[in-house]
Amino acid sequence: MCNKITSIMPKFVDYQYKYKKQIGFTKQQKETFEVLKKHNVNINQFIRQAIKEKLQRDWKQIKEEKNNDLPYNLR
């Protein structure tokens, strides 16, 4: 017989969200989120995924713009 106890509590995940940012949305965006929620879409995860995809798509341009802001001798 095994004396192992199985926990029903989720294990601590090191990448839990520690930084919070409050943002606003238009009425039309709110209504769109409500439609997504009716289709069982996790709105928070949807927004995080959209931000991640946007950064991956535009990272090269963002990095170039950042370098252009630096004085010439620091590039």
N, C-alpha and C positions, 0 to 999 in steps of 0.2 A: 504494500500500500504506500502511496506517495503522500508525503506531508507537505507538499508544495501548495502554497496559497496563491491563487490567481487574483490579481486586483482588477476591479472593474473601472478604476479610475484611469484616465489616459496618462501615459508617461509624459514627463516634462519634455517639451521640445525647445531646443535652444534658440530657434528662430521665431519665437513668438513675437507678435507685434508690440514693440515698446514705444514707438514714436507715433503720435497722433497728430493729424492735420485736419482742421475743419474747413470744408469747402462748401460753396453754395451752388445751387442748380436752378435753372429756369423752371417755370411751371410745365413747359412742354417736356423737359427732361424728366421731371418728377412723374409725369403721366406715363412716359416711356418706361421708367423703372417699375411702375405699378403693373404695367402689362407684362414685363419680364418676370416679375414676382408671381403673377398668376400662372406663368409657365414654369414655376419652381426653379427659377434662376436665382442663385445667391448674388445679390446686388453688390455686396462688398467685394466678393471674389471677382465678379465681372469687371468692376472698376480697377482693381489691382492688376488683372490680366491685361486690360486695355492700356494702362500706363506702362506695363512691362513691354508690350508689343511696340508701343510708340517709341520708347527709349531704344529698343533694339533696332528699330527701323531708322531712326534719326541720330543715333549716337555719333556717327562719323561727322555729321554736319555740326552737331552740338560741340564736339571736341574742337573742330576747326574754328568755330566762332569764339570759343574760349581762348584759343591760342592767338587769335587776331586782336583780342583785347589787351594782350600783354605788350609791353614795350618791345621793340625790335630786338634789343640785345638780350632779352630774357627768353626768346622763343627757342 
